[in-house]
């Protein structure tokens, strides 16, 4: 077998057109028609991905051809199809412009590649042309992107190959899918074999009903009702092939997906369209955050605002027709594009002032989902909360009864723990953040959980039905910090109101379980040494921006030393708040600065619940594992001198309460 990798290297060194024109086009190209779904970081895209993928398909063909009952001529036809199948993703600018002028639809690469093969190869075979044109058809069917009837061109392949048809299609499909991922091939192989057998019987009827196809297309995390299924059945599935749609629409809710698709089907020349291509949207919607691919949340929030109120001032849906293909993207006003660019650069700078500016600007323009929207680091924040699973396991042991409510469920780690520990119980997660509820519902559908979610704020009132256990895991300090009262935020009355309403929601013998920050008793001062200039900058920003601890005299002093170290002193509660905010790092600063972690001492917790008539089963404070280890690189303070960070409080509703 020809070593095409070495041949490609020779081409690069000599820049000549070899007789292997397909390889020349894939080697000399600056086109990056790469599926972002399959890369870990956008910055890792080198431009050789398509060529390397084709090399993998040919290697798989060489290793697997003996397992199929095919003659040498047919094997060679499969090899030729694989070589040319991705050609339309290559070519330099001049070549691609020529292809455009010839009418090749490069947005639908399989058809364009087949046309390029037919033009370039003197003895081009119709059967190879059809194999190129349909090389990804089976996989697209399984993903829900095309209808089975779209593969009727394979009837010509069957007429030519006759008894070799099944093995040819199976071998071609194995090469195409396994080159993406061996695990993927093993997962879908039964579906591939089932579909190929049907095609061998000339059965081109649909294999997936509307609801099942929609789930395959958009992912199981999309909650689609009968109305959405009917819309796709009537307006999309029967009319169009869908390109790059799943990953492009993954960040959007089903309601937003419907809004986008309704605008698409309103296109005036829709009758001329056969393909809907979301590649432009995919290319622009993802970027690298901390060297890994993420959705550009700055763009996403602006698009969400547009879809919600149909504003055309900031962004609009761009529909571009290329022959029978409609390409879908969003374009932004100059102001919005500058805003997006600023946010991305500010985020990369890591400067606290820029981090704060991002939140202020997005709130000013009305692009925040709600006041709890963390924008770029929402997923990371929820993942970090999930990493605290070990410290949360102990409070799961305090559960009683059959109905458990986890308040402020965050990343869902407590819901998962409760579900696993108590599979027979009803587990409900509540939150008031739109972001969190969307993430939780996606997680539930994606991972197959049976817990439920509910938008509820205990500050506003009790639950509609009695429950047996209410868990407040790292959420009461947020209620304390964010709830507006007549006296402003950081008002203990908001916490007490939430706890009373939770207590009123309990059945007799029910429990409230709290795991949260704890305030230090007394008014002692605490001194720590900051070992980096960044830590000192953080501290100075912190004492300027933090608005909590209204009842504490801060007693601040800063002693900067010649060796770059700084000794800072302040009220023990001020220093502890600084330390446990600093733990989250600069990227969370603009959000964490609004929160006071400790609001009650252990004694105050006890006194409050005793006033309700509750039975106190447990009330202890401790230093959460990991704080000292994490801070020791930048903060010098003996572990024995660290103030307690957290507490666990468990109370029971007595029968006479």
Backbone torsions as a table, in degrees:
resi	resn	phi	psi	omega
1	UNK	NA	136.9	179.6
2	UNK	-60.8	136.7	176.0
3	UNK	-86.4	92.2	-174.3
4	UNK	-71.6	-24.0	176.7
5	UNK	-64.5	-45.5	177.9
6	UNK	-66.5	-37.0	179.4
7	UNK	-64.4	-39.5	178.1
8	UNK	-64.9	-39.3	178.1
9	UNK	-63.9	-39.1	177.9
10	UNK	-64.5	-38.8	177.5
11	UNK	-61.3	-43.6	-178.1
12	UNK	-64.7	-35.7	-178.4
13	UNK	-74.4	-33.1	-174.6
14	UNK	-109.6	-12.7	178.3
15	UNK	50.5	52.4	177.5
16	UNK	-121.6	157.9	178.8
17	UNK	-88.7	111.4	178.4
18	UNK	-85.8	167.6	178.2
19	UNK	-62.9	-21.2	176.6
20	UNK	-82.7	77.1	-173.7
21	UNK	-62.0	-35.7	179.6
22	UNK	-58.3	-39.4	-179.4
23	UNK	-71.6	-36.2	177.4
24	UNK	-61.4	-44.9	-179.0
25	UNK	-64.8	-38.4	-178.9
26	UNK	-76.8	-23.2	-178.9
27	UNK	-85.7	-43.8	-178.6
28	UNK	-100.2	85.1	-179.8
29	UNK	-153.6	147.1	169.9
30	UNK	-114.7	8.5	174.9
31	UNK	-73.6	137.8	179.8
32	UNK	-123.3	67.6	178.7
33	UNK	-85.0	72.0	-174.0
34	UNK	-110.4	134.9	175.7
35	UNK	-73.0	109.9	-177.8
36	UNK	-61.4	-21.6	-179.4
37	UNK	-61.8	-27.1	-171.7
38	UNK	-99.7	5.3	179.5
39	UNK	-115.4	149.2	179.5
40	UNK	-81.4	-30.3	-179.4
41	UNK	-144.9	137.2	179.4
42	UNK	-62.4	-37.3	-178.9
43	UNK	-66.3	-14.5	-179.9
44	UNK	-83.6	-8.1	-178.8
45	UNK	-68.1	121.5	-175.3
46	UNK	-102.7	-20.1	-176.3
47	UNK	101.6	-10.3	180.0
48	UNK	-100.3	3.9	-174.0
49	UNK	-59.8	-43.6	-177.7
50	UNK	-65.7	-45.7	178.6
51	UNK	-60.7	-44.7	-179.5
52	UNK	-64.9	-35.0	176.6
53	UNK	-62.6	-44.3	179.2
54	UNK	-62.5	-40.2	176.1
55	UNK	-57.7	-41.4	-180.0
56	UNK	-65.1	-39.3	178.9
57	UNK	-62.3	-38.9	-179.7
58	UNK	-70.9	-36.1	176.3
59	UNK	-63.9	-41.7	179.1
60	UNK	-65.4	-40.7	176.9
61	UNK	-57.6	-45.6	-178.1
62	UNK	-63.4	-38.5	-176.6
63	UNK	-79.8	-24.4	-172.9
64	UNK	-107.8	-10.1	-172.1
65	UNK	-61.0	-30.8	-179.2
66	UNK	-69.0	-19.0	-178.9
67	UNK	-80.2	-5.9	-177.8
68	UNK	-117.4	146.5	-177.6
69	UNK	-87.7	77.5	-176.9
70	UNK	-132.5	143.8	177.5
71	UNK	-75.6	165.7	-177.5
72	UNK	-61.2	-35.8	-179.1
73	UNK	-64.4	-39.7	-179.9
74	UNK	-71.1	-39.6	175.9
75	UNK	-57.8	-43.0	-179.4
76	UNK	-65.3	-34.7	177.5
77	UNK	-65.6	-41.3	177.2
78	UNK	-62.7	-42.5	179.4
79	UNK	-61.0	-43.1	179.5
80	UNK	-63.9	-41.8	178.7
81	UNK	-61.1	-42.7	-179.9
82	UNK	-65.2	-39.3	-179.8
83	UNK	-61.7	-40.5	-173.9
84	UNK	-95.8	-7.8	-170.3
85	UNK	-61.6	-30.2	-176.3
86	UNK	-110.0	11.2	-173.2
87	UNK	-56.8	-36.2	-177.0
88	UNK	-66.3	-11.3	175.9
89	UNK	-87.5	-3.5	-177.5
90	UNK	-110.4	-154.9	-179.1
91	UNK	84.2	142.2	174.9
92	UNK	-76.9	179.3	-174.7
93	UNK	-59.6	-40.7	-178.8
94	UNK	-65.4	-45.1	-179.5
95	UNK	-64.5	-43.9	-178.9
96	UNK	-64.4	-36.2	177.0
97	UNK	-64.1	-39.0	177.1
98	UNK	-63.7	-40.7	178.7
99	UNK	-63.1	-41.6	177.5
100	UNK	-58.8	-45.4	-178.0
101	UNK	-63.7	-30.9	178.4
102	UNK	-78.0	-4.6	177.2
103	UNK	89.7	11.4	177.9
104	UNK	-72.5	129.6	-177.3
105	UNK	-85.9	87.9	-175.3
106	UNK	-68.4	-16.4	176.8
107	UNK	-72.7	-16.9	175.3
108	UNK	-120.4	86.7	-164.0
109	UNK	-65.3	-30.4	-178.3
110	UNK	-65.3	-42.4	179.8
111	UNK	-69.3	-42.7	179.6
112	UNK	-65.1	-40.4	179.5
113	UNK	-63.1	-38.9	177.7
114	UNK	-63.1	-40.8	178.8
115	UNK	-66.5	-39.0	179.0
116	UNK	-65.1	-42.9	176.8
117	UNK	-57.1	-46.3	-176.1
118	UNK	-63.9	-33.9	179.9
119	UNK	-77.7	-39.6	-170.6
120	UNK	-83.3	-30.7	-174.1
121	UNK	-97.9	120.0	-175.0
122	UNK	-60.7	-40.4	-178.2
123	UNK	-108.0	46.6	-179.4
124	UNK	-61.4	136.8	180.0
125	UNK	-103.1	141.0	178.7
126	UNK	-61.4	-35.5	-178.5
127	UNK	-67.0	-38.2	177.1
128	UNK	-68.9	-39.7	176.6
129	UNK	-54.9	-45.5	-179.5
130	UNK	-70.3	-34.7	177.3
131	UNK	-65.2	-40.8	176.6
132	UNK	-63.5	-46.4	-176.8
133	UNK	-63.0	-28.0	-176.4
134	UNK	-116.9	19.4	-172.5
135	UNK	-64.3	-30.3	179.9
136	UNK	-105.2	9.7	-172.9
137	UNK	-59.7	-45.9	-177.2
138	UNK	-60.7	-47.0	179.1
139	UNK	-62.1	-39.4	179.1
140	UNK	-65.9	-36.2	176.3
141	UNK	-61.6	-46.9	-176.7
142	UNK	-64.4	-32.8	178.3
143	UNK	-81.6	-7.8	179.6
144	UNK	85.6	9.5	-174.8
145	UNK	-80.4	-25.6	-180.0
146	UNK	-135.2	160.1	175.1
147	UNK	-86.7	155.6	-179.7
148	UNK	-60.9	-36.2	-178.0
149	UNK	-64.4	-18.3	178.9
150	UNK	-67.7	-12.8	-178.9
151	UNK	-99.0	19.9	-176.2
152	UNK	-66.0	-15.1	174.1
153	UNK	-62.8	-20.4	178.3
154	UNK	-68.0	-15.9	176.0
155	UNK	-61.4	-33.5	177.3
156	UNK	-67.7	-36.7	177.7
157	UNK	-64.5	-43.1	-179.9
158	UNK	-65.0	-40.8	-179.8
159	UNK	-61.6	-32.9	-179.0
160	UNK	-82.6	-45.7	-173.8
161	UNK	-87.0	-23.0	179.6
162	UNK	53.2	-114.7	-173.0
163	UNK	-68.6	-13.5	177.7
164	UNK	-88.3	-2.3	-173.9
165	UNK	-58.0	-50.2	-174.7
166	UNK	-61.0	-50.7	-178.5
167	UNK	-65.5	-35.4	178.6
168	UNK	-62.4	-47.4	-178.3
169	UNK	-68.0	-37.9	177.7
170	UNK	-65.1	-44.8	-179.3
171	UNK	-65.0	-45.5	178.8
172	UNK	-58.4	-45.5	-177.7
173	UNK	-68.7	-37.7	176.9
174	UNK	-60.9	-44.1	179.9
175	UNK	-62.3	-43.6	-176.0
176	UNK	-67.1	-43.7	-175.8
177	UNK	-82.8	-42.5	-178.3
178	UNK	-65.0	-28.4	177.5
179	UNK	-67.8	-22.8	173.4
180	UNK	-77.9	-50.0	-178.4
181	UNK	-165.9	127.4	176.5
182	UNK	-62.0	-40.6	179.7
183	UNK	-62.6	-39.8	178.4
184	UNK	-62.2	-42.7	179.6
185	UNK	-62.1	-44.3	179.6
186	UNK	-63.2	-33.8	-178.9
187	UNK	-71.3	-40.9	-173.0
188	UNK	-99.1	-4.5	-174.9
189	UNK	-54.1	-45.2	178.6
190	UNK	-58.4	-38.7	178.7
191	UNK	-67.7	-38.3	178.5
192	UNK	-61.9	-48.0	-178.0
193	UNK	-64.2	-39.0	178.4
194	UNK	-62.4	-45.7	-177.2
195	UNK	-68.7	-40.5	179.7
196	UNK	-63.7	-39.9	177.6
197	UNK	-61.7	-38.8	178.6
198	UNK	-65.3	-41.6	179.7
199	UNK	-65.9	-33.2	177.6
200	UNK	-64.5	-24.7	177.2
201	UNK	-93.4	11.9	-177.5
202	UNK	59.4	31.6	177.9
203	UNK	-98.4	103.7	-179.2
204	UNK	-109.8	27.1	175.3
205	UNK	-76.5	157.8	-176.3
206	UNK	-67.5	144.5	-178.6
207	UNK	-101.0	-19.2	-178.5
208	UNK	-121.9	131.5	173.7
209	UNK	-71.2	167.3	-173.3
210	UNK	-53.6	-48.1	-176.9
211	UNK	-65.7	-42.5	-179.6
212	UNK	-66.8	-39.8	-180.0
213	UNK	-67.0	-38.6	179.7
214	UNK	-64.1	-38.8	177.4
215	UNK	-65.5	-40.7	178.9
216	UNK	-66.1	-35.2	-176.1
217	UNK	-73.3	-46.3	-173.5
218	UNK	-105.2	-5.3	179.6
219	UNK	96.1	151.3	-176.9
220	UNK	-67.5	-13.4	-178.1
221	UNK	-77.7	-9.1	179.4
222	UNK	-87.1	121.1	179.2
223	UNK	-86.6	98.1	-177.8
224	UNK	-104.4	130.6	177.2
225	UNK	-96.1	-175.5	-177.2
226	UNK	-61.5	-36.1	-178.8
227	UNK	-65.7	-43.2	179.6
228	UNK	-66.7	-42.1	178.8
229	UNK	-61.4	-45.1	179.9
230	UNK	-61.0	-40.7	179.3
231	UNK	-60.5	-47.9	-178.5
232	UNK	-67.2	-37.3	178.8
233	UNK	-63.4	-43.3	-174.0
234	UNK	-84.0	-34.3	-170.4
235	UNK	-109.6	-17.9	-173.8
236	UNK	-119.4	-58.8	-171.1
237	UNK	-62.4	-35.7	-176.6
238	UNK	-81.1	-7.1	-171.2
239	UNK	-123.7	-28.0	-168.3
240	UNK	-131.3	149.5	162.1
241	UNK	-88.2	145.8	-172.8
242	UNK	-118.7	125.4	-175.8
243	UNK	-115.8	127.7	175.1
244	UNK	58.3	29.1	-173.3
245	UNK	-79.9	-40.7	-173.1
246	UNK	-59.3	-54.4	-177.6
247	UNK	-69.9	-32.2	-179.5
248	UNK	-67.1	-36.9	-177.1
249	UNK	-98.5	0.0	-178.5
250	UNK	-55.4	-39.0	-177.7
251	UNK	-72.1	-10.2	-173.5
252	UNK	-97.3	150.2	174.4
253	UNK	-73.3	166.3	179.5
254	UNK	-62.4	-36.2	177.7
255	UNK	-62.7	-40.3	179.2
256	UNK	-71.6	-38.1	175.2
257	UNK	-58.0	-44.4	179.5
258	UNK	-63.0	-40.2	178.8
259	UNK	-61.6	-43.0	178.5
260	UNK	-63.7	-47.6	-176.0
261	UNK	-67.7	-33.8	177.2
262	UNK	-64.7	-36.3	176.6
263	UNK	-70.2	-35.7	179.2
264	UNK	-64.7	-46.6	-176.3
265	UNK	-74.2	-6.7	174.6
266	UNK	-87.4	1.4	179.4
267	UNK	-58.1	130.0	-172.5
268	UNK	-59.8	-33.8	-177.3
269	UNK	-104.5	35.5	-175.0
270	UNK	-60.4	-29.1	-178.5
271	UNK	-62.7	-21.5	-179.1
272	UNK	-87.4	-6.8	-170.9
273	UNK	-95.8	135.8	176.0
274	UNK	-120.6	-23.7	-179.2
275	UNK	-123.7	136.0	169.9
276	UNK	-109.3	117.4	-173.2
277	UNK	-114.7	116.3	-177.8
278	UNK	-98.5	12.2	-178.3
279	UNK	-57.9	-43.2	178.4
280	UNK	-58.7	-38.5	178.3
281	UNK	-66.1	-44.3	179.0
282	UNK	-60.0	-43.6	-176.8
283	UNK	-63.8	-34.1	-176.1
284	UNK	-93.4	-14.6	-171.9
285	UNK	-89.4	-17.5	-176.6
286	UNK	-113.2	146.3	178.1
287	UNK	-150.3	175.8	-179.3
288	UNK	-94.4	129.5	174.4
289	UNK	-126.6	119.3	-174.4
290	UNK	54.4	44.0	174.0
291	UNK	65.6	20.0	174.1
292	UNK	-135.8	151.3	-177.4
293	UNK	-66.9	132.2	176.0
294	UNK	-143.2	158.1	171.4
295	UNK	-69.1	138.9	177.1
296	UNK	-74.8	95.1	-173.0
297	UNK	-65.9	-24.0	178.4
298	UNK	-67.0	-42.3	174.2
299	UNK	-67.0	-43.0	-175.7
300	UNK	-59.4	-44.3	-178.4
301	UNK	-63.4	-37.2	179.4
302	UNK	-68.6	-41.5	177.7
303	UNK	-63.5	-42.3	178.9
304	UNK	-59.1	-41.2	178.4
305	UNK	-62.5	-43.0	178.7
306	UNK	-62.0	-45.1	-178.9
307	UNK	-67.3	-26.8	-177.8
308	UNK	-77.9	-43.6	-174.9
309	UNK	-119.4	10.5	176.7
310	UNK	57.9	27.9	177.4
311	UNK	-68.4	136.4	176.6
312	UNK	-109.9	4.2	-177.1
313	UNK	-73.7	-38.6	-172.2
314	UNK	-101.5	-31.0	-175.0
315	UNK	-158.8	152.5	175.3
316	UNK	-145.3	156.8	176.9
317	UNK	-77.4	127.5	179.7
318	UNK	-105.2	119.1	178.6
319	UNK	-114.1	116.8	-176.7
320	UNK	-117.5	122.5	-178.6
321	UNK	-92.1	129.2	173.4
322	UNK	-126.8	95.6	-174.8
323	UNK	63.6	-121.5	-179.7
324	UNK	-96.2	17.6	-178.4
325	UNK	-115.8	135.3	176.2
326	UNK	-110.5	116.5	-179.6
327	UNK	-93.8	133.5	-172.6
328	UNK	-112.2	132.1	178.0
329	UNK	-157.7	172.4	172.2
330	UNK	-117.9	138.6	174.6
331	UNK	-118.7	148.5	-172.4
332	UNK	-114.7	151.3	173.8
333	UNK	-63.3	162.7	-179.6
334	UNK	-59.1	-40.3	-179.7
335	UNK	-62.3	-46.4	-178.0
336	UNK	-67.3	-38.8	179.3
337	UNK	-65.0	-39.5	176.2
338	UNK	-64.9	-38.0	178.5
339	UNK	-63.2	-44.3	179.0
340	UNK	-62.4	-46.4	-179.6
341	UNK	-61.0	-42.3	179.3
342	UNK	-61.5	-45.6	-177.6
343	UNK	-62.2	-41.6	179.7
344	UNK	-64.5	-45.4	179.7
345	UNK	-67.8	-39.3	178.1
346	UNK	-62.7	-41.3	178.7
347	UNK	-61.1	-42.2	-178.4
348	UNK	-70.9	-27.1	-178.5
349	UNK	-69.8	-31.2	-179.9
350	UNK	74.8	6.8	-179.7
351	UNK	-77.9	135.0	-176.3
352	UNK	-60.6	-39.0	-178.5
353	UNK	-62.9	-37.2	177.9
354	UNK	-70.4	-41.0	178.0
355	UNK	-57.3	-43.9	179.0
356	UNK	-65.7	-36.9	-178.2
357	UNK	-64.0	-36.7	-179.7
358	UNK	-58.0	-49.7	-179.2
359	UNK	-63.2	-41.9	-179.4
360	UNK	-62.2	-46.3	-177.9
361	UNK	-64.6	-44.8	-178.1
362	UNK	-68.6	-32.3	175.2
363	UNK	-70.1	-38.1	-179.5
364	UNK	-63.8	-41.2	-179.7
365	UNK	-81.0	-6.7	179.7
366	UNK	79.5	24.5	-177.5
367	UNK	-93.8	-6.7	178.4
368	UNK	-76.3	140.7	176.4
369	UNK	-65.1	-42.3	175.0
370	UNK	-165.6	-177.5	-174.5
371	UNK	-69.5	-10.0	-179.5
372	UNK	-97.6	2.9	-177.3
373	UNK	-68.2	118.2	-179.7
374	UNK	-93.4	3.2	178.4
375	UNK	54.2	-116.0	-166.4
376	UNK	-63.8	-29.3	-173.5
377	UNK	-110.6	23.6	-179.9
378	UNK	-60.8	-50.0	-177.8
379	UNK	-64.2	-39.1	179.5
380	UNK	-65.8	-40.0	179.5
381	UNK	-62.1	-45.5	179.7
382	UNK	-66.0	-37.2	177.6
383	UNK	-64.9	-39.2	178.3
384	UNK	-63.7	-39.7	176.9
385	UNK	-62.9	-39.0	178.3
386	UNK	-65.0	-30.5	179.6
387	UNK	-65.4	-16.2	-179.8
388	UNK	-85.1	19.9	-174.0
389	UNK	-57.4	-39.1	-176.5
390	UNK	-60.0	-41.7	-178.4
391	UNK	-74.9	-13.0	-179.6
392	UNK	-94.6	-15.7	-177.8
393	UNK	-61.1	-36.3	-176.1
394	UNK	-63.5	-35.1	-178.1
395	UNK	-76.6	-19.9	175.5
396	UNK	-65.5	-25.3	179.2
397	UNK	-69.8	-15.7	-176.0
398	UNK	-88.0	-0.3	-175.4
399	UNK	-68.8	141.4	170.6
400	UNK	-131.6	160.5	174.8
401	UNK	79.0	-171.2	-173.0
402	UNK	-106.8	-18.6	-178.6
403	UNK	-117.4	117.3	-175.5
404	UNK	-116.5	132.9	177.7
405	UNK	-116.9	124.8	174.8
406	UNK	-103.4	114.9	-174.3
407	UNK	-89.0	130.2	-178.9
408	UNK	65.7	63.6	-166.6
409	UNK	-71.1	-13.7	174.3
410	UNK	55.5	-124.5	-178.5
411	UNK	-78.1	-4.8	175.9
412	UNK	91.1	7.7	-176.4
413	UNK	-64.5	-39.0	179.3
414	UNK	-67.8	-37.9	176.9
415	UNK	-60.0	-43.7	179.2
416	UNK	-63.9	-42.7	179.1
417	UNK	-61.9	-44.3	-178.8
418	UNK	-66.5	-42.5	179.9
419	UNK	-62.3	-42.1	-179.5
420	UNK	-69.0	-40.9	-176.7
421	UNK	-75.9	-34.2	-176.4
422	UNK	-129.3	68.5	-175.0
423	UNK	-62.3	-21.0	-178.3
424	UNK	-89.0	-8.0	-175.8
425	UNK	-93.6	159.3	175.8
426	UNK	-88.4	119.6	-177.8
427	UNK	-113.1	127.7	-177.2
428	UNK	-125.8	129.3	175.5
429	UNK	-105.7	130.0	178.3
430	UNK	-114.0	153.4	173.6
431	UNK	-162.7	161.5	176.1
432	UNK	-112.7	0.0	179.9
433	UNK	-92.9	125.9	177.4
434	UNK	-59.9	-44.3	178.9
435	UNK	-53.7	-50.6	-175.4
436	UNK	-63.2	-44.5	-179.1
437	UNK	-63.7	-39.6	177.1
438	UNK	-63.2	-45.1	179.1
439	UNK	-62.7	-41.6	-178.5
440	UNK	-65.6	-43.5	-179.3
441	UNK	-66.4	-36.3	175.0
442	UNK	-63.6	-44.3	-179.8
443	UNK	-62.2	-43.0	-178.7
444	UNK	-59.3	-49.1	-178.7
445	UNK	-69.6	-39.2	-176.6
446	UNK	-66.8	-38.4	-174.0
447	UNK	-104.3	-2.4	174.9
448	UNK	74.7	35.8	178.9
449	UNK	-80.8	160.2	178.2
450	UNK	-114.4	4.4	172.1
451	UNK	-70.7	161.3	-178.6
452	UNK	-119.2	164.7	178.7
453	UNK	-122.5	155.9	-177.8
454	UNK	-149.7	132.6	174.2
455	UNK	-83.0	113.7	-176.3
456	UNK	-156.0	144.0	176.6
457	UNK	-125.3	115.3	-178.3
458	UNK	-66.5	-17.0	174.6
459	UNK	-65.6	-30.5	-177.5
460	UNK	-82.6	-24.3	-179.3
461	UNK	162.9	172.2	178.6
462	UNK	-74.8	172.7	175.3
463	UNK	-72.3	159.5	-178.9
464	UNK	-71.7	-27.2	179.5
465	UNK	-125.3	156.8	179.4
466	UNK	-72.1	142.9	178.0
467	UNK	-128.8	172.5	-173.7
468	UNK	-103.6	-30.6	178.6
469	UNK	-141.8	133.0	173.2
470	UNK	-119.4	123.2	-178.3
471	UNK	-108.1	125.9	172.1
472	UNK	-110.2	96.1	-178.5
473	UNK	-106.3	104.2	179.7
474	UNK	55.9	41.9	-179.4
475	UNK	-126.4	-27.0	-178.1
476	UNK	-63.5	-34.1	178.5
477	UNK	-66.5	-27.2	175.8
478	UNK	-74.5	-38.5	174.5
479	UNK	-59.3	-44.0	179.6
480	UNK	-62.7	-39.2	-172.0
481	UNK	-83.7	-30.4	-171.1
482	UNK	-106.7	-20.5	-174.5
483	UNK	-72.5	126.0	176.5
484	UNK	-81.9	131.0	174.5
485	UNK	-127.6	176.0	178.1
486	UNK	-60.3	-28.6	178.2
487	UNK	-93.2	9.1	-179.4
488	UNK	91.5	-168.5	178.3
489	UNK	-82.1	178.1	-175.7
490	UNK	56.1	50.2	179.5
491	UNK	-117.8	118.8	-175.7
492	UNK	-63.1	-18.4	179.0
493	UNK	-61.6	-31.3	179.6
494	UNK	-67.3	-39.7	177.1
495	UNK	-65.2	-45.5	-178.1
496	UNK	-64.4	-35.9	177.8
497	UNK	-66.0	-42.9	179.1
498	UNK	-62.7	-42.4	-179.0
499	UNK	-69.0	-37.4	176.9
500	UNK	-63.4	-44.5	-179.6
501	UNK	-66.5	-35.3	175.7
502	UNK	-66.8	-42.1	178.9
503	UNK	-61.8	-40.4	178.2
504	UNK	-68.1	-21.0	179.8
505	UNK	-82.3	-10.6	-177.0
506	UNK	-82.2	143.3	167.2
507	UNK	-77.1	164.2	179.2
508	UNK	-57.9	134.0	-177.5
509	UNK	84.2	-1.2	179.0
510	UNK	-74.4	168.7	-174.4
511	UNK	-129.8	148.3	164.0
512	UNK	-106.5	128.9	179.5
513	UNK	-120.1	124.9	-176.2
514	UNK	-121.0	130.9	167.8
515	UNK	-129.7	115.8	-173.7
516	UNK	-162.5	-175.8	175.8
517	UNK	-70.1	160.2	-179.3
518	UNK	-136.3	139.1	178.8
519	UNK	-83.1	146.8	179.8
520	UNK	-85.7	135.0	179.2
521	UNK	-68.6	139.2	173.4
522	UNK	93.9	180.0	-176.2
523	UNK	-124.5	32.9	177.0
524	UNK	-65.4	161.4	172.7
525	UNK	-100.6	160.4	178.8
526	UNK	-137.2	134.2	178.4
527	UNK	-113.4	138.4	176.2
528	UNK	-135.0	153.2	176.1
529	UNK	-102.2	125.7	177.9
530	UNK	-95.5	125.7	-168.9
531	UNK	-96.4	-1.9	179.4
532	UNK	-135.8	152.1	175.8
533	UNK	-60.2	-33.6	-179.8
534	UNK	-64.4	-38.2	179.2
535	UNK	-65.5	-39.4	178.5
536	UNK	-67.0	-41.1	176.9
537	UNK	-59.8	-42.6	178.6
538	UNK	-59.9	-45.1	-178.5
539	UNK	-62.9	-44.0	179.9
540	UNK	-63.3	-42.0	176.1
541	UNK	-63.6	-39.1	-176.3
542	UNK	-63.2	-49.4	-177.0
543	UNK	-69.6	-18.3	176.1
544	UNK	-81.6	-37.2	-170.8
545	UNK	-97.7	-25.8	-174.9
546	UNK	-70.3	131.6	-176.1
547	UNK	-112.9	5.3	-178.9
548	UNK	-87.5	-165.7	-179.3
549	UNK	51.1	49.8	-179.1
550	UNK	-65.9	-23.5	-175.2
551	UNK	-96.4	12.2	-174.4
552	UNK	-121.6	138.0	171.0
553	UNK	-83.6	118.4	-168.1
554	UNK	-71.1	-33.9	175.7
555	UNK	53.8	54.2	-173.0
556	UNK	-86.9	136.4	168.4
557	UNK	-143.8	143.8	-179.8
558	UNK	-129.5	124.8	178.2
559	UNK	-118.4	104.1	-179.9
560	UNK	-88.3	132.2	-175.4
561	UNK	-106.9	162.6	-176.1
562	UNK	-67.1	-27.4	-178.2
563	UNK	-81.2	8.0	178.7
564	UNK	92.2	-11.4	177.2
565	UNK	-80.4	160.5	177.5
566	UNK	-140.6	137.2	177.8
567	UNK	-104.7	118.7	-179.9
568	UNK	-116.2	142.5	-177.9
569	UNK	-132.7	143.9	177.0
570	UNK	-169.3	176.1	175.2
571	UNK	-51.7	140.8	-175.0
572	UNK	-54.4	-37.0	-179.6
573	UNK	-74.0	-32.2	175.2
574	UNK	-66.0	-46.0	-178.6
575	UNK	-65.6	-40.1	179.3
576	UNK	-65.9	-37.8	176.8
577	UNK	-63.7	-41.6	177.0
578	UNK	-61.2	-47.9	-176.8
579	UNK	-59.6	-46.2	-173.6
580	UNK	-81.9	-12.0	168.7
581	UNK	-83.0	-40.5	179.7
582	UNK	-61.0	-28.7	178.6
583	UNK	-55.4	-35.6	-176.2
584	UNK	-76.2	-15.0	176.6
585	UNK	87.4	172.7	-174.0
586	UNK	-67.7	-32.1	-174.6
587	UNK	-70.3	-20.0	177.2
588	UNK	-99.1	0.4	-173.0
589	UNK	-56.2	-46.8	-173.8
590	UNK	-62.7	-16.4	177.0
591	UNK	-102.1	-45.7	-176.3
592	UNK	-66.7	-25.0	-179.0
593	UNK	-63.4	-19.7	-179.0
594	UNK	-87.4	-1.2	-173.1
595	UNK	-114.9	139.3	171.6
596	UNK	-108.8	117.9	-171.4
597	UNK	-75.8	-39.5	179.8
598	UNK	-106.6	123.3	-174.8
599	UNK	-126.8	-22.2	179.2
600	UNK	-131.2	140.4	167.1
601	UNK	-80.7	166.8	176.4
602	UNK	-57.5	-40.1	179.2
603	UNK	-63.3	-37.6	179.6
604	UNK	-71.1	-35.7	173.6
605	UNK	-57.9	-49.0	-177.8
606	UNK	-61.6	-46.1	-177.6
607	UNK	-61.5	-40.2	-178.7
608	UNK	-65.0	-48.0	-177.4
609	UNK	-69.3	-30.7	175.1
610	UNK	-65.2	-32.6	177.7
611	UNK	-68.0	-23.4	176.6
612	UNK	-85.1	-10.8	-176.8
613	UNK	86.3	15.1	-178.5
614	UNK	-79.8	154.3	175.2
615	UNK	-93.4	122.2	-178.0
616	UNK	-87.1	114.5	-178.2
617	UNK	-92.3	-31.2	-178.5
618	UNK	-156.1	140.0	174.9
619	UNK	-156.3	100.0	-178.4
620	UNK	-138.4	151.4	177.5
621	UNK	-119.1	154.8	-175.5
622	UNK	-163.1	166.0	173.1
623	UNK	-92.8	119.2	-178.9
624	UNK	-61.4	131.8	177.2
625	UNK	-56.0	135.6	175.1
626	UNK	106.9	-28.7	-179.6
627	UNK	-60.6	-50.3	-177.8
628	UNK	-61.9	-47.1	-178.5
629	UNK	-61.6	-40.1	-176.5
630	UNK	-70.6	-38.7	-175.1
631	UNK	-86.2	-15.3	-172.6
632	UNK	-62.8	-23.0	179.7
633	UNK	-70.7	-27.7	-174.8
634	UNK	-121.3	-11.9	-177.5
635	UNK	-127.7	130.3	178.1
636	UNK	-103.1	110.2	178.8
637	UNK	-160.2	121.9	178.7
638	UNK	-54.9	142.1	-177.9
639	UNK	-59.1	-33.5	-179.0
640	UNK	-66.6	-18.4	-178.8
641	UNK	-97.4	-5.9	178.5
642	UNK	-64.2	134.1	173.3
643	UNK	-71.7	155.6	176.5
644	UNK	-61.2	142.5	-178.9
645	UNK	-100.3	-37.4	-170.0
646	UNK	-129.7	167.2	173.3
647	UNK	-143.6	159.4	170.2
648	UNK	-125.2	125.0	-179.8
649	UNK	-127.0	128.8	178.6
650	UNK	-127.7	124.3	178.7
651	UNK	-129.1	155.4	-177.8
652	UNK	-120.7	138.6	176.6
653	UNK	-80.2	115.1	-178.3
654	UNK	-74.5	159.2	-176.3
655	UNK	-65.2	-22.5	-179.1
656	UNK	-97.2	3.1	180.0
657	UNK	-71.2	NA	NA
